[in-house]
Amino acid sequence: MIRTLNILMVGTSVLGLVGVYGLKYSVEETASEKVRIERQIDRQEAELSLLQADWAYLNQPAHVAPIVVRHQAALGLEPVKQEQFANMDGLPMRPVEKPDGIALDALFESLDAGIDPIEQLIETN
């Protein structure tokens, strides 16, 4: 009886040991993958920073102006004139929506009768 108990305990210990080592290597693999992903993110952030700097340089007026002058005739570009800007008087007014009189009358009648429409909506949902 004691011998089988000892064999059972040794077997359980060996299984536990194998499980712990398997878990250890799994965690180490996950940690190394995390480090790899963090390095990749750092590289991509550095590349993004470089691209943003390039974009800022290429969008400077001193860089764009010679290109515009070179292609002005082909693109039909002209300087903006004061007449092209509108003033506030030229903008259309927002249309005024009239309230639904029938629905408002029905609402007030139901409120006068002691019926709360909000409670009815809550009860149906």
C-alpha contacts under 8 A as a table, 3 or more apart, distances in Angstrom:
res1	aa1	res2	aa2	distance
1	M	4	T	5.33
1	M	5	L	6.20
2	I	5	L	4.93
2	I	6	N	6.07
3	R	6	N	5.06
3	R	7	I	6.19
4	T	7	I	4.99
4	T	8	L	5.97
5	L	8	L	5.00
5	L	9	M	6.09
6	N	9	M	5.04
6	N	10	V	6.09
7	I	10	V	5.12
7	I	11	G	6.06
8	L	11	G	5.10
8	L	12	T	6.09
9	M	12	T	5.03
9	M	13	S	6.03
10	V	13	S	4.99
10	V	14	V	6.12
11	G	14	V	5.09
11	G	15	L	6.18
12	T	15	L	5.08
12	T	16	G	6.08
13	S	16	G	5.01
13	S	17	L	6.01
14	V	17	L	4.97
14	V	18	V	6.15
15	L	18	V	5.13
15	L	19	G	6.13
16	G	19	G	4.99
16	G	20	V	6.11
17	L	20	V	5.15
17	L	21	Y	6.20
18	V	21	Y	5.22
18	V	22	G	6.08
19	G	22	G	5.06
19	G	23	L	6.12
20	V	23	L	5.03
20	V	24	K	6.07
21	Y	24	K	4.94
21	Y	25	Y	6.27
22	G	25	Y	5.34
22	G	26	S	6.15
23	L	26	S	4.98
23	L	27	V	6.12
24	K	27	V	5.20
24	K	28	E	6.20
25	Y	28	E	4.97
25	Y	29	E	6.08
26	S	29	E	5.12
26	S	30	T	6.23
27	V	30	T	5.03
27	V	31	A	6.11
28	E	31	A	5.02
28	E	32	S	6.17
29	E	32	S	5.16
29	E	33	E	6.18
30	T	33	E	5.06
30	T	34	K	6.16
31	A	34	K	4.99
31	A	35	V	6.28
32	S	35	V	5.06
32	S	36	R	6.17
33	E	36	R	4.97
33	E	37	I	6.17
34	K	37	I	5.14
34	K	38	E	6.15
35	V	38	E	5.05
35	V	39	R	6.23
36	R	39	R	5.20
36	R	40	Q	6.27
37	I	40	Q	4.97
37	I	41	I	6.16
38	E	41	I	5.03
38	E	42	D	6.21
39	R	42	D	5.03
39	R	43	R	6.22
40	Q	43	R	5.10
40	Q	44	Q	6.18
41	I	44	Q	5.07
41	I	45	E	6.07
42	D	45	E	5.10
42	D	46	A	6.21
43	R	46	A	5.13
43	R	47	E	6.23
44	Q	47	E	4.98
44	Q	48	L	6.02
45	E	48	L	4.95
45	E	49	S	6.11
46	A	49	S	5.09
46	A	50	L	6.30
47	E	50	L	5.08
47	E	51	L	6.17
48	L	51	L	5.00
48	L	52	Q	6.08
49	S	52	Q	5.09
49	S	53	A	6.26
50	L	53	A	5.11
50	L	54	D	6.25
51	L	54	D	5.00
51	L	55	W	6.04
52	Q	55	W	4.97
52	Q	56	A	6.10
53	A	56	A	5.10
53	A	57	Y	6.24
54	D	57	Y	5.11
54	D	58	L	6.10
55	W	58	L	5.11
55	W	59	N	6.11
56	A	59	N	5.29
56	A	60	Q	6.48
57	Y	60	Q	5.50
57	Y	63	H	7.52
58	L	63	H	6.12
58	L	64	V	7.10
59	N	63	H	6.77
59	N	64	V	6.38
60	Q	63	H	5.35
60	Q	64	V	6.27
61	P	64	V	4.98
61	P	65	A	5.70
62	A	65	A	5.57
62	A	66	P	7.42
63	H	66	P	6.53
63	H	67	I	7.37
64	V	67	I	5.33
64	V	68	V	6.25
65	A	68	V	5.10
65	A	69	V	6.22
66	P	69	V	5.07
66	P	70	R	6.06
67	I	70	R	5.07
67	I	71	H	6.27
68	V	71	H	5.28
68	V	72	Q	5.54
69	V	72	Q	5.12
70	R	73	A	7.75
71	H	74	A	5.35
71	H	75	L	6.10
72	Q	75	L	5.39
72	Q	76	G	5.76
72	Q	77	L	5.06
72	Q	78	E	7.51
73	A	76	G	5.08
73	A	77	L	6.68
80	V	84	Q	6.97
81	K	84	Q	5.59
81	K	85	F	7.72
82	Q	85	F	5.86
83	E	86	A	7.40
86	A	90	G	6.35
86	A	91	L	7.94
87	N	90	G	5.72
87	N	91	L	7.36
88	M	91	L	5.53
89	D	92	P	7.86
99	P	104	L	7.96
100	D	103	A	5.54
100	D	104	L	6.34
101	G	104	L	5.11
101	G	105	D	6.07
102	I	105	D	5.15
102	I	106	A	6.22
103	A	106	A	5.11
103	A	107	L	6.16
104	L	107	L	5.01
104	L	108	F	6.21
105	D	108	F	5.22
105	D	109	E	6.11
106	A	109	E	5.10
106	A	110	S	6.18
107	L	110	S	5.23
107	L	111	L	6.22
107	L	117	P	7.83
108	F	111	L	5.01
108	F	112	D	6.08
109	E	112	D	5.05
109	E	113	A	6.17
110	S	113	A	5.00
110	S	114	G	6.40
110	S	115	I	5.22
110	S	116	D	7.11
110	S	117	P	7.57
111	L	114	G	5.12
111	L	115	I	5.34
111	L	116	D	6.09
111	L	117	P	7.85
112	D	115	I	7.46
116	D	119	E	5.54
116	D	120	Q	6.73
117	P	120	Q	5.05
117	P	121	L	6.33
118	I	121	L	5.09
118	I	122	I	6.25
119	E	122	I	5.06
119	E	123	E	6.06
120	Q	123	E	5.11
120	Q	124	T	6.20
121	L	124	T	5.31
121	L	125	N	6.36
122	I	125	N	5.34
